[in-house]
Amino acid sequence: MAGTRRCTLMAEHLIGRGPQCVLRLSPAYVSSQHAVIRWSGNGWELLDRGSRNGTRLNGAAVEPGKAYRLLKGAVLSFGHPDERWLLADTSEPSAMAVALESGDALLERYGMIGIPSNENPEVTLFKDVDGIWKLEDGEGAVRAVGSGHTFQAAGTGYVFSCPTTNDLTASAGMALTSGPPRLEFAVSSDEDFVELTLEYESRSVSLGSRAHNYLLLTLARQRLADIENGVPAASCGWVDKDELARGLRMTPPSIDGEIFRIRRHFASHGVPDSSSVVERRERTRLIRIGFEQLRVTRR
């Protein structure tokens, strides 16, 4: 929708003056819960919530409680002709986290949302291999979230929205029926370039060379060293995030940012359950690479 302001529609978007509304309009002619715009599964629709001054669609008053189909370019007004909004996009809604105060929306990409931003994520929303959305903080605590769930992150309140009819699983189509893959690292002699390849039984997935690959290489080397030293599998590869940051001359928040980018990069190549590429041990500062089969070669 767009007017003097812009907002990205959640799957169910409550409009009014009340604090529970996602689109909050301050004029007195707007009711506390004035109207709702919602995704029906195959299109957008408008319902007036019994507002005091009514809602208009393309200039015509709508009947309270009745659903009206919305088409692109529809003009809506809430309580007064001057409170006019244009529906500029009728595409299917995305999963998103919306800041409660500002109304700013953070949209998912490849089944992931970084909060407060993808560049500097303090917490991560991700869709797991079973299609369940989860919230993970920097200490490794993970909990399931559903549409309408509110939470605090980076000093800001957010509400999570996810259309139940939408399948945003980025990893669809690459089932691991032939067993887990081996992650291979091709490292240049000066270690300036680290190229990744996932080797499945019947195919290879080239993940290319990225700056964040060196962090993954460091974690892989730790896990391989623990395997060689006979460390039990459940204990293999765990590294303290703060010590890792010092060793790589980074900060712990920048490590979190790299983890987010690593997971999103794997998800963009259709890798299932990309959140487990780097694992966190809950209620600790420990992280590790999630692959058991690893190979590092020089080139």
Phi and psi in degrees as GROMACS dihedral restraints (atoms count N, CA, C in turn):
[ dihedral_restraints ]
;  ai    aj    ak    al  type     phi  dphi    fc
    3     4     5     6     1  -147.9    20    10
    4     5     6     7     1   139.7    20    10
    6     7     8     9     1  -147.6    20    10
    7     8     9    10     1  -130.7    20    10
    9    10    11    12     1   -70.2    20    10
   10    11    12    13     1   -17.1    20    10
   12    13    14    15     1  -122.4    20    10
   13    14    15    16     1   169.2    20    10
   15    16    17    18     1  -123.4    20    10
   16    17    18    19     1   146.9    20    10
   18    19    20    21     1  -147.2    20    10
   19    20    21    22     1   150.6    20    10
   21    22    23    24     1   -97.7    20    10
   22    23    24    25     1   126.3    20    10
   24    25    26    27     1   -73.1    20    10
   25    26    27    28     1   128.8    20    10
   27    28    29    30     1   -75.3    20    10
   28    29    30    31     1   170.7    20    10
   30    31    32    33     1   -60.8    20    10
   31    32    33    34     1   -31.1    20    10
   33    34    35    36     1  -136.0    20    10
   34    35    36    37     1   113.1    20    10
   36    37    38    39     1  -117.4    20    10
   37    38    39    40     1   104.5    20    10
   39    40    41    42     1   -84.4    20    10
   40    41    42    43     1   133.8    20    10
   42    43    44    45     1  -120.7    20    10
   43    44    45    46     1   133.3    20    10
   45    46    47    48     1   162.2    20    10
   46    47    48    49     1  -169.1    20    10
   48    49    50    51     1   -89.0    20    10
   49    50    51    52     1   -18.0    20    10
   51    52    53    54     1   -69.8    20    10
   52    53    54    55     1   155.4    20    10
   54    55    56    57     1   -66.4    20    10
   55    56    57    58     1   -19.5    20    10
   57    58    59    60     1   -81.5    20    10
   58    59    60    61     1    -6.7    20    10
   60    61    62    63     1   -79.9    20    10
   61    62    63    64     1   141.9    20    10
   63    64    65    66     1   -79.3    20    10
   64    65    66    67     1   -44.2    20    10
   66    67    68    69     1   -98.6    20    10
   67    68    69    70     1   102.8    20    10
   69    70    71    72     1   -97.1    20    10
   70    71    72    73     1   123.6    20    10
   72    73    74    75     1  -115.6    20    10
   73    74    75    76     1   126.7    20    10
   75    76    77    78     1   -85.8    20    10
   76    77    78    79     1   -22.9    20    10
   78    79    80    81     1   -57.7    20    10
   79    80    81    82     1   145.9    20    10
   81    82    83    84     1   -64.5    20    10
   82    83    84    85     1   -23.5    20    10
   84    85    86    87     1   -75.2    20    10
   85    86    87    88     1    -8.3    20    10
   87    88    89    90     1   -91.3    20    10
   88    89    90    91     1   132.5    20    10
   90    91    92    93     1   -75.8    20    10
   91    92    93    94     1   164.4    20    10
   93    94    95    96     1   -58.2    20    10
   94    95    96    97     1   -47.6    20    10
   96    97    98    99     1  -124.2    20    10
   97    98    99   100     1    93.2    20    10
   99   100   101   102     1   -83.0    20    10
  100   101   102   103     1   -51.8    20    10
  102   103   104   105     1  -156.5    20    10
  103   104   105   106     1   167.5    20    10
  105   106   107   108     1  -135.5    20    10
  106   107   108   109     1   138.4    20    10
  108   109   110   111     1  -111.4    20    10
  109   110   111   112     1   128.7    20    10
  111   112   113   114     1  -139.0    20    10
  112   113   114   115     1   155.3    20    10
  114   115   116   117     1   -88.5    20    10
  115   116   117   118     1   124.6    20    10
  117   118   119   120     1   -91.7    20    10
  118   119   120   121     1    -5.0    20    10
  120   121   122   123     1   111.3    20    10
  121   122   123   124     1   -28.9    20    10
  123   124   125   126     1  -137.3    20    10
  124   125   126   127     1    12.8    20    10
  126   127   128   129     1   170.0    20    10
  127   128   129   130     1   173.0    20    10
  129   130   131   132     1   -95.0    20    10
  130   131   132   133     1   147.4    20    10
  132   133   134   135     1  -141.4    20    10
  133   134   135   136     1   155.0    20    10
  135   136   137   138     1  -115.1    20    10
  136   137   138   139     1   136.4    20    10
  138   139   140   141     1  -132.6    20    10
  139   140   141   142     1   128.9    20    10
  141   142   143   144     1   -80.5    20    10
  142   143   144   145     1   135.2    20    10
  144   145   146   147     1   -93.4    20    10
  145   146   147   148     1    32.9    20    10
  147   148   149   150     1    74.6    20    10
  148   149   150   151     1    37.9    20    10
  150   151   152   153     1   -64.9    20    10
  151   152   153   154     1   155.2    20    10
  153   154   155   156     1   -67.0    20    10
  154   155   156   157     1   -42.1    20    10
  156   157   158   159     1  -108.3    20    10
  157   158   159   160     1     5.7    20    10
  159   160   161   162     1    81.1    20    10
  160   161   162   163     1   168.5    20    10
  162   163   164   165     1  -128.0    20    10
  163   164   165   166     1   141.9    20    10
  165   166   167   168     1  -120.7    20    10
  166   167   168   169     1   142.0    20    10
  168   169   170   171     1  -120.1    20    10
  169   170   171   172     1   115.4    20    10
  171   172   173   174     1    53.0    20    10
  172   173   174   175     1    39.1    20    10
  174   175   176   177     1    88.7    20    10
  175   176   177   178     1   -12.4    20    10
  177   178   179   180     1  -102.1    20    10
  178   179   180   181     1   136.4    20    10
  180   181   182   183     1   -65.6    20    10
  181   182   183   184     1   139.9    20    10
  183   184   185   186     1  -100.5    20    10
  184   185   186   187     1   153.9    20    10
  186   187   188   189     1   -82.0    20    10
  187   188   189   190     1   127.8    20    10
  189   190   191   192     1   -56.2    20    10
  190   191   192   193     1   136.6    20    10
  192   193   194   195     1    82.3    20    10
  193   194   195   196     1    -7.3    20    10
  195   196   197   198     1   -97.1    20    10
  196   197   198   199     1   136.4    20    10
  198   199   200   201     1   -83.9    20    10
  199   200   201   202     1   130.9    20    10
  201   202   203   204     1  -118.9    20    10
  202   203   204   205     1   127.2    20    10
  204   205   206   207     1   -68.6    20    10
  205   206   207   208     1   136.8    20    10
  207   208   209   210     1  -109.2    20    10
  208   209   210   211     1   132.9    20    10
  210   211   212   213     1  -110.2    20    10
  211   212   213   214     1   159.6    20    10
  213   214   215   216     1   -57.6    20    10
  214   215   216   217     1   134.3    20    10
  216   217   218   219     1    91.9    20    10
  217   218   219   220     1    -0.7    20    10
  219   220   221   222     1   -62.9    20    10
  220   221   222   223     1   140.8    20    10
  222   223   224   225     1  -108.2    20    10
  223   224   225   226     1   124.9    20    10
  225   226   227   228     1  -119.3    20    10
  226   227   228   229     1   142.5    20    10
  228   229   230   231     1  -133.2    20    10
  229   230   231   232     1   141.1    20    10
  231   232   233   234     1  -118.7    20    10
  232   233   234   235     1   102.5    20    10
  234   235   236   237     1    82.6    20    10
  235   236   237   238     1   -20.3    20    10
  237   238   239   240     1  -161.6    20    10
  238   239   240   241     1   143.3    20    10
  240   241   242   243     1   -57.8    20    10
  241   242   243   244     1   -26.0    20    10
  243   244   245   246     1   -75.4    20    10
  244   245   246   247     1   -19.7    20    10
  246   247   248   249     1   -88.6    20    10
  247   248   249   250     1    71.4    20    10
  249   250   251   252     1  -110.0    20    10
  250   251   252   253     1   135.1    20    10
  252   253   254   255     1  -132.2    20    10
  253   254   255   256     1   147.6    20    10
  255   256   257   258     1  -112.9    20    10
  256   257   258   259     1   130.4    20    10
  258   259   260   261     1   -83.3    20    10
  259   260   261   262     1   101.8    20    10
  261   262   263   264     1   -89.1    20    10
  262   263   264   265     1   -18.4    20    10
  264   265   266   267     1  -145.6    20    10
  265   266   267   268     1   127.6    20    10
  267   268   269   270     1  -111.3    20    10
  268   269   270   271     1    18.5    20    10
  270   271   272   273     1   -70.2    20    10
  271   272   273   274     1   162.0    20    10
  273   274   275   276     1   -60.3    20    10
  274   275   276   277     1   140.6    20    10
  276   277   278   279     1   -70.5    20    10
  277   278   279   280     1   153.5    20    10
  279   280   281   282     1   -98.7    20    10
  280   281   282   283     1   162.2    20    10
  282   283   284   285     1   -66.4    20    10
  283   284   285   286     1   142.2    20    10
  285   286   287   288     1  -157.8    20    10
  286   287   288   289     1   160.7    20    10
  288   289   290   291     1  -115.8    20    10
  289   290   291   292     1   128.1    20    10
  291   292   293   294     1  -114.5    20    10
  292   293   294   295     1   126.0    20    10
  294   295   296   297     1   -66.8    20    10
  295   296   297   298     1   128.3    20    10
  297   298   299   300     1   -67.8    20    10
  298   299   300   301     1   -35.4    20    10
  300   301   302   303     1   -78.1    20    10
  301   302   303   304     1   -51.2    20    10
  303   304   305   306     1   -88.1    20    10
  304   305   306   307     1   -23.9    20    10
  306   307   308   309     1    80.2    20    10
  307   308   309   310     1     3.6    20    10
  309   310   311   312     1   -66.1    20    10
  310   311   312   313     1   136.2    20    10
  312   313   314   315     1  -107.4    20    10
  313   314   315   316     1   135.0    20    10
  315   316   317   318     1  -107.1    20    10
  316   317   318   319     1   113.8    20    10
  318   319   320   321     1   -90.9    20    10
  319   320   321   322     1   147.7    20    10
  321   322   323   324     1   -70.2    20    10
  322   323   324   325     1   150.8    20    10
  324   325   326   327     1  -142.3    20    10
  325   326   327   328     1   124.6    20    10
  327   328   329   330     1    56.2    20    10
  328   329   330   331     1    36.1    20    10
  330   331   332   333     1    72.2    20    10
  331   332   333   334     1    26.6    20    10
  333   334   335   336     1  -142.9    20    10
  334   335   336   337     1   147.7    20    10
  336   337   338   339     1  -137.5    20    10
  337   338   339   340     1   124.3    20    10
  339   340   341   342     1   -95.6    20    10
  340   341   342   343     1   136.4    20    10
  342   343   344   345     1  -129.5    20    10
  343   344   345   346     1   128.3    20    10
  345   346   347   348     1   -80.6    20    10
  346   347   348   349     1    -8.7    20    10
  348   349   350   351     1  -157.4    20    10
  349   350   351   352     1   161.9    20    10
  351   352   353   354     1   -68.3    20    10
  352   353   354   355     1   -25.2    20    10
  354   355   356   357     1   -76.8    20    10
  355   356   357   358     1   -36.2    20    10
  357   358   359   360     1  -133.8    20    10
  358   359   360   361     1    68.6    20    10
  360   361   362   363     1   -77.1    20    10
  361   362   363   364     1   128.4    20    10
  363   364   365   366     1   -93.0    20    10
  364   365   366   367     1   -31.2    20    10
  366   367   368   369     1  -135.7    20    10
  367   368   369   370     1   159.4    20    10
  369   370   371   372     1  -128.7    20    10
  370   371   372   373     1   131.5    20    10
  372   373   374   375     1   -97.8    20    10
  373   374   375   376     1   130.4    20    10
  375   376   377   378     1  -144.2    20    10
  376   377   378   379     1   153.9    20    10
  378   379   380   381     1   -99.7    20    10
  379   380   381   382     1   119.8    20    10
  381   382   383   384     1   -80.7    20    10
  382   383   384   385     1  -179.6    20    10
  384   385   386   387     1   -65.2    20    10
  385   386   387   388     1   -21.1    20    10
  387   388   389   390     1   -91.4    20    10
  388   389   390   391     1     4.4    20    10
  390   391   392   393     1    84.4    20    10
  391   392   393   394     1    11.4    20    10
  393   394   395   396     1   -94.7    20    10
  394   395   396   397     1   129.8    20    10
  396   397   398   399     1   -80.2    20    10
  397   398   399   400     1   137.3    20    10
  399   400   401   402     1  -135.2    20    10
  400   401   402   403     1   154.5    20    10
  402   403   404   405     1  -114.7    20    10
  403   404   405   406     1   125.0    20    10
  405   406   407   408     1  -121.8    20    10
  406   407   408   409     1   130.0    20    10
  408   409   410   411     1   -99.8    20    10
  409   410   411   412     1   178.4    20    10
  411   412   413   414     1   -68.7    20    10
  412   413   414   415     1   -12.7    20    10
  414   415   416   417     1   -94.9    20    10
  415   416   417   418     1     3.3    20    10
  417   418   419   420     1    90.9    20    10
  418   419   420   421     1    -1.0    20    10
  420   421   422   423     1   -70.5    20    10
  421   422   423   424     1   131.7    20    10
  423   424   425   426     1  -127.6    20    10
  424   425   426   427     1   133.3    20    10
  426   427   428   429     1  -142.5    20    10
  427   428   429   430     1   149.8    20    10
  429   430   431   432     1   -73.6    20    10
  430   431   432   433     1   145.0    20    10
  432   433   434   435     1  -130.7    20    10
  433   434   435   436     1   146.7    20    10
  435   436   437   438     1  -119.3    20    10
  436   437   438   439     1   169.7    20    10
  438   439   440   441     1   -60.8    20    10
  439   440   441   442     1   132.0    20    10
  441   442   443   444     1    95.1    20    10
  442   443   444   445     1    -7.5    20    10
  444   445   446   447     1   -68.5    20    10
  445   446   447   448     1   132.5    20    10
  447   448   449   450     1  -107.0    20    10
  448   449   450   451     1   149.2    20    10
  450   451   452   453     1  -157.2    20    10
  451   452   453   454     1   164.5    20    10
  453   454   455   456     1  -106.9    20    10
  454   455   456   457     1   139.1    20    10
  456   457   458   459     1  -154.7    20    10
  457   458   459   460     1   134.4    20    10
  459   460   461   462     1    53.2    20    10
  460   461   462   463     1    36.8    20    10
  462   463   464   465     1    75.3    20    10
  463   464   465   466     1    12.3    20    10
  465   466   467   468     1  -128.4    20    10
  466   467   468   469     1   143.1    20    10
  468   469   470   471     1   -85.7    20    10
  469   470   471   472     1   139.8    20    10
  471   472   473   474     1  -131.8    20    10
  472   473   474   475     1   155.5    20    10
  474   475   476   477     1  -122.0    20    10
  475   476   477   478     1   136.6    20    10
  477   478   479   480     1   -95.0    20    10
  478   479   480   481     1   137.5    20    10
  480   481   482   483     1  -130.2    20    10
  481   482   483   484     1   131.1    20    10
  483   484   485   486     1  -144.7    20    10
  484   485   486   487     1   118.2    20    10
  486   487   488   489     1   -66.8    20    10
  487   488   489   490     1   126.2    20    10
  489   490   491   492     1   -69.4    20    10
  490   491   492   493     1   -20.6    20    10
  492   493   494   495     1   -87.3    20    10
  493   494   495   496     1    -4.0    20    10
  495   496   497   498     1   -95.8    20    10
  496   497   498   499     1   131.6    20    10
  498   499   500   501     1  -106.2    20    10
  499   500   501   502     1   101.8    20    10
  501   502   503   504     1  -103.7    20    10
  502   503   504   505     1    17.5    20    10
  504   505   506   507     1   -66.9    20    10
  505   506   507   508     1   112.3    20    10
  507   508   509   510     1   -72.5    20    10
  508   509   510   511     1   -17.2    20    10
  510   511   512   513     1   -97.7    20    10
  511   512   513   514     1     8.9    20    10
  513   514   515   516     1   -59.9    20    10
  514   515   516   517     1   140.5    20    10
  516   517   518   519     1    96.8    20    10
  517   518   519   520     1    -3.6    20    10
  519   520   521   522     1  -121.5    20    10
  520   521   522   523     1    63.0    20    10
  522   523   524   525     1   -67.3    20    10
  523   524   525   526     1   145.8    20    10
  525   526   527   528     1   -95.3    20    10
  526   527   528   529     1    50.7    20    10
  528   529   530   531     1   -67.6    20    10
  529   530   531   532     1   -20.9    20    10
  531   532   533   534     1   -96.2    20    10
  532   533   534   535     1    13.0    20    10
  534   535   536   537     1    98.9    20    10
  535   536   537   538     1   167.7    20    10
  537   538   539   540     1   -68.3    20    10
  538   539   540   541     1   150.1    20    10
  540   541   542   543     1   -82.7    20    10
  541   542   543   544     1   168.7    20    10
  543   544   545   546     1  -103.8    20    10
  544   545   546   547     1   132.6    20    10
  546   547   548   549     1   -95.4    20    10
  547   548   549   550     1   120.5    20    10
  549   550   551   552     1  -110.0    20    10
  550   551   552   553     1   136.4    20    10
  552   553   554   555     1  -113.1    20    10
  553   554   555   556     1   123.1    20    10
  555   556   557   558     1  -106.5    20    10
  556   557   558   559     1   112.8    20    10
  558   559   560   561     1  -111.9    20    10
  559   560   561   562     1   129.6    20    10
  561   562   563   564     1   -68.4    20    10
  562   563   564   565     1   159.7    20    10
  564   565   566   567     1   -59.9    20    10
  565   566   567   568     1   -32.8    20    10
  567   568   569   570     1   -92.7    20    10
  568   569   570   571     1     0.5    20    10
  570   571   572   573     1    62.8    20    10
  571   572   573   574     1    19.2    20    10
  573   574   575   576     1   -76.4    20    10
  574   575   576   577     1   -24.9    20    10
  576   577   578   579     1  -124.8    20    10
  577   578   579   580     1   129.6    20    10
  579   580   581   582     1  -127.9    20    10
  580   581   582   583     1   112.4    20    10
  582   583   584   585     1  -104.6    20    10
  583   584   585   586     1   135.8    20    10
  585   586   587   588     1  -111.3    20    10
  586   587   588   589     1   143.3    20    10
  588   589   590   591     1  -140.8    20    10
  589   590   591   592     1   134.4    20    10
  591   592   593   594     1   -97.2    20    10
  592   593   594   595     1   122.5    20    10
  594   595   596   597     1  -106.1    20    10
  595   596   597   598     1   109.9    20    10
  597   598   599   600     1   -94.4    20    10
  598   599   600   601     1   172.4    20    10
  600   601   602   603     1   -60.5    20    10
  601   602   603   604     1   -36.2    20    10
  603   604   605   606     1  -120.6    20    10
  604   605   606   607     1     5.1    20    10
  606   607   608   609     1  -161.2    20    10
  607   608   609   610     1   162.5    20    10
  609   610   611   612     1  -121.3    20    10
  610   611   612   613     1   145.0    20    10
  612   613   614   615     1  -121.9    20    10
  613   614   615   616     1   110.9    20    10
  615   616   617   618     1   -81.3    20    10
  616   617   618   619     1   124.8    20    10
  618   619   620   621     1  -105.5    20    10
  619   620   621   622     1    -1.8    20    10
  621   622   623   624     1    71.8    20    10
  622   623   624   625     1  -169.9    20    10
  624   625   626   627     1  -109.6    20    10
  625   626   627   628     1   124.6    20    10
  627   628   629   630     1  -134.5    20    10
  628   629   630   631     1   155.6    20    10
  630   631   632   633     1   -60.4    20    10
  631   632   633   634     1   -36.5    20    10
  633   634   635   636     1   -73.7    20    10
  634   635   636   637     1    -8.5    20    10
  636   637   638   639     1   -63.3    20    10
  637   638   639   640     1   -26.7    20    10
  639   640   641   642     1   -67.5    20    10
  640   641   642   643     1   -36.2    20    10
  642   643   644   645     1   -61.1    20    10
  643   644   645   646     1   -43.8    20    10
  645   646   647   648     1   -64.6    20    10
  646   647   648   649     1   -38.4    20    10
  648   649   650   651     1   -61.2    20    10
  649   650   651   652     1   -43.0    20    10
  651   652   653   654     1   -60.7    20    10
  652   653   654   655     1   -42.7    20    10
  654   655   656   657     1   -67.8    20    10
  655   656   657   658     1   -37.9    20    10
  657   658   659   660     1   -63.4    20    10
  658   659   660   661     1   -43.2    20    10
  660   661   662   663     1   -62.4    20    10
  661   662   663   664     1   -37.3    20    10
  663   664   665   666     1   -65.1    20    10
  664   665   666   667     1   -42.8    20    10
  666   667   668   669     1   -67.7    20    10
  667   668   669   670     1   -41.2    20    10
  669   670   671   672     1   -63.5    20    10
  670   671   672   673     1   -39.8    20    10
  672   673   674   675     1   -64.3    20    10
  673   674   675   676     1   -40.9    20    10
  675   676   677   678     1   -66.2    20    10
  676   677   678   679     1   -39.4    20    10
  678   679   680   681     1   -61.1    20    10
  679   680   681   682     1   -44.6    20    10
  681   682   683   684     1   -63.7    20    10
  682   683   684   685     1   -31.9    20    10
  684   685   686   687     1   -88.9    20    10
  685   686   687   688     1     6.8    20    10
  687   688   689   690     1    77.4    20    10
  688   689   690   691     1    20.6    20    10
  690   691   692   693     1   -68.5    20    10
  691   692   693   694     1   136.2    20    10
  693   694   695   696     1   -55.5    20    10
  694   695   696   697     1   146.4    20    10
  696   697   698   699     1   -54.6    20    10
  697   698   699   700     1   -40.6    20    10
  699   700   701   702     1   -65.2    20    10
  700   701   702   703     1   -22.0    20    10
  702   703   704   705     1  -103.4    20    10
  703   704   705   706     1    -3.0    20    10
  705   706   707   708     1   -70.5    20    10
  706   707   708   709     1   135.1    20    10
  708   709   710   711     1    86.7    20    10
  709   710   711   712     1    -4.2    20    10
  711   712   713   714     1   -72.4    20    10
  712   713   714   715     1   133.6    20    10
  714   715   716   717     1  -130.9    20    10
  715   716   717   718     1   137.0    20    10
  717   718   719   720     1   -70.2    20    10
  718   719   720   721     1   127.6    20    10
  720   721   722   723     1   -61.2    20    10
  721   722   723   724     1   -39.0    20    10
  723   724   725   726     1   -67.0    20    10
  724   725   726   727     1   -42.3    20    10
  726   727   728   729     1   -65.7    20    10
  727   728   729   730     1   -39.7    20    10
  729   730   731   732     1   -61.6    20    10
  730   731   732   733     1   -42.1    20    10
  732   733   734   735     1   -61.6    20    10
  733   734   735   736     1   -43.5    20    10
  735   736   737   738     1   -63.7    20    10
  736   737   738   739     1   -42.4    20    10
  738   739   740   741     1   -64.5    20    10
  739   740   741   742     1   -31.8    20    10
  741   742   743   744     1   -97.1    20    10
  742   743   744   745     1     5.6    20    10
  744   745   746   747     1    56.1    20    10
  745   746   747   748     1    47.5    20    10
  747   748   749   750     1  -125.6    20    10
  748   749   750   751     1   179.4    20    10
  750   751   752   753     1  -108.4    20    10
  751   752   753   754     1   155.8    20    10
  753   754   755   756     1   -55.1    20    10
  754   755   756   757     1   -41.7    20    10
  756   757   758   759     1   -62.0    20    10
  757   758   759   760     1   -34.5    20    10
  759   760   761   762     1   -70.4    20    10
  760   761   762   763     1   -30.1    20    10
  762   763   764   765     1   -62.9    20    10
  763   764   765   766     1   -44.0    20    10
  765   766   767   768     1   -59.6    20    10
  766   767   768   769     1   -40.4    20    10
  768   769   770   771     1   -63.2    20    10
  769   770   771   772     1   -41.0    20    10
  771   772   773   774     1   -65.3    20    10
  772   773   774   775     1   -39.8    20    10
  774   775   776   777     1   -60.6    20    10
  775   776   777   778     1   -43.6    20    10
  777   778   779   780     1   -59.6    20    10
  778   779   780   781     1   -45.6    20    10
  780   781   782   783     1   -67.1    20    10
  781   782   783   784     1   -36.9    20    10
  783   784   785   786     1   -61.4    20    10
  784   785   786   787     1   -50.3    20    10
  786   787   788   789     1   -60.8    20    10
  787   788   789   790     1   -43.2    20    10
  789   790   791   792     1   -66.3    20    10
  790   791   792   793     1   -36.8    20    10
  792   793   794   795     1   -63.7    20    10
  793   794   795   796     1   -43.3    20    10
  795   796   797   798     1   -64.3    20    10
  796   797   798   799     1   -41.8    20    10
  798   799   800   801     1   -62.3    20    10
  799   800   801   802     1   -36.9    20    10
  801   802   803   804     1   -65.9    20    10
  802   803   804   805     1   -18.5    20    10
  804   805   806   807     1   -99.5    20    10
  805   806   807   808     1    15.0    20    10
  807   808   809   810     1    76.2    20    10
  808   809   810   811     1    20.9    20    10
  810   811   812   813     1   -78.6    20    10
  811   812   813   814     1   123.0    20    10
  813   814   815   816     1   -64.1    20    10
  814   815   816   817     1   148.0    20    10
  816   817   818   819     1    50.3    20    10
  817   818   819   820     1    52.3    20    10
  819   820   821   822     1   -64.7    20    10
  820   821   822   823     1   -17.6    20    10
  822   823   824   825     1   -64.8    20    10
  823   824   825   826     1   -21.5    20    10
  825   826   827   828     1   -91.9    20    10
  826   827   828   829     1     3.0    20    10
  828   829   830   831     1   -59.3    20    10
  829   830   831   832     1   -42.2    20    10
  831   832   833   834     1  -119.0    20    10
  832   833   834   835     1   123.6    20    10
  834   835   836   837     1  -100.5    20    10
  835   836   837   838     1   150.6    20    10
  837   838   839   840     1  -118.9    20    10
  838   839   840   841     1   140.5    20    10
  840   841   842   843     1   -91.5    20    10
  841   842   843   844     1   118.6    20    10
  843   844   845   846     1   -59.7    20    10
  844   845   846   847     1   141.7    20    10
  846   847   848   849     1    64.2    20    10
  847   848   849   850     1    22.5    20    10
  849   850   851   852     1  -136.0    20    10
  850   851   852   853     1   178.5    20    10
  852   853   854   855     1  -104.0    20    10
  853   854   855   856     1    20.5    20    10
  855   856   857   858     1   -91.4    20    10
  856   857   858   859     1   138.3    20    10
  858   859   860   861     1  -134.8    20    10
  859   860   861   862     1   160.6    20    10
  861   862   863   864     1  -157.7    20    10
  862   863   864   865     1   163.2    20    10
  864   865   866   867     1   -73.0    20    10
  865   866   867   868     1   139.7    20    10
  867   868   869   870     1   -86.1    20    10
  868   869   870   871     1    -7.5    20    10
  870   871   872   873     1   -86.9    20    10
  871   872   873   874     1   137.1    20    10
  873   874   875   876     1   -89.2    20    10
  874   875   876   877     1   -32.4    20    10
  876   877   878   879     1   -97.4    20    10
  877   878   879   880     1   114.2    20    10
  879   880   881   882     1  -135.8    20    10
  880   881   882   883     1   147.1    20    10
  882   883   884   885     1  -145.9    20    10
  883   884   885   886     1   132.3    20    10
  885   886   887   888     1  -119.9    20    10
  886   887   888   889     1   125.4    20    10
  888   889   890   891     1  -130.1    20    10
  889   890   891   892     1   152.5    20    10
  891   892   893   894     1   -90.8    20    10
  892   893   894   895     1   151.5    20    10
